[in-house]
Amino acid sequence: MANYYHVAQNIEALMKCRPESWPQRFLIDGRRPTLREVQRAVVLALNKGFKVLPPCDNVDDNGMCKGHEEEA
């Protein structure tokens, strides 16, 4: 079995972009989030000490995906 990893968005880099562009960078359950949803996710991630927006529920101390086993 191989592992796969989710890609994470660096919060510091995101903060350098115009906030209006933030929703275009993400999908939540197949839809574009609102700016408010992205802002909330950023605040929650920062409060947890993450350096990136966590892309899944299996993350390390920085919020990065630790990997997932791929089913055959």
Contacts in CASP RR format, 6 or more apart in sequence:
PFRMAT RR
TARGET T0000
AUTHOR 0000-0000-0000
METHOD contacts of the structure
MODEL  1
MANYYHVAQNIEALMKCRPESWPQRFLIDGRRPTLREVQRAVVLALNKGF
KVLPPCDNVDDNGMCKGHEEEA
1 69 0 8 1.000
1 70 0 8 1.000
1 71 0 8 1.000
1 72 0 8 1.000
2 69 0 8 1.000
2 70 0 8 1.000
3 67 0 8 1.000
3 68 0 8 1.000
3 69 0 8 1.000
3 70 0 8 1.000
4 67 0 8 1.000
4 68 0 8 1.000
4 70 0 8 1.000
5 65 0 8 1.000
5 67 0 8 1.000
5 68 0 8 1.000
6 55 0 8 1.000
6 56 0 8 1.000
6 65 0 8 1.000
6 67 0 8 1.000
6 68 0 8 1.000
7 55 0 8 1.000
7 65 0 8 1.000
8 52 0 8 1.000
8 53 0 8 1.000
8 54 0 8 1.000
8 55 0 8 1.000
8 63 0 8 1.000
8 64 0 8 1.000
8 65 0 8 1.000
9 25 0 8 1.000
9 26 0 8 1.000
9 52 0 8 1.000
9 53 0 8 1.000
9 55 0 8 1.000
10 51 0 8 1.000
10 52 0 8 1.000
11 42 0 8 1.000
11 45 0 8 1.000
11 46 0 8 1.000
11 50 0 8 1.000
11 51 0 8 1.000
11 52 0 8 1.000
11 53 0 8 1.000
12 51 0 8 1.000
14 22 0 8 1.000
14 25 0 8 1.000
14 42 0 8 1.000
14 53 0 8 1.000
15 42 0 8 1.000
17 25 0 8 1.000
19 35 0 8 1.000
19 39 0 8 1.000
20 35 0 8 1.000
22 35 0 8 1.000
22 38 0 8 1.000
22 39 0 8 1.000
23 32 0 8 1.000
23 33 0 8 1.000
23 34 0 8 1.000
23 35 0 8 1.000
23 37 0 8 1.000
23 38 0 8 1.000
24 32 0 8 1.000
25 38 0 8 1.000
26 32 0 8 1.000
26 33 0 8 1.000
26 38 0 8 1.000
26 53 0 8 1.000
27 33 0 8 1.000
28 37 0 8 1.000
33 41 0 8 1.000
41 53 0 8 1.000
42 53 0 8 1.000
45 52 0 8 1.000
45 53 0 8 1.000
45 54 0 8 1.000
45 63 0 8 1.000
48 63 0 8 1.000
49 61 0 8 1.000
49 62 0 8 1.000
50 59 0 8 1.000
50 61 0 8 1.000
50 62 0 8 1.000
50 63 0 8 1.000
51 62 0 8 1.000
51 63 0 8 1.000
51 64 0 8 1.000
52 62 0 8 1.000
52 63 0 8 1.000
52 64 0 8 1.000
53 63 0 8 1.000
54 63 0 8 1.000
54 64 0 8 1.000
54 65 0 8 1.000
55 65 0 8 1.000
56 65 0 8 1.000
56 68 0 8 1.000
58 65 0 8 1.000
58 66 0 8 1.000
58 67 0 8 1.000
58 68 0 8 1.000
59 65 0 8 1.000
59 66 0 8 1.000
60 66 0 8 1.000
END
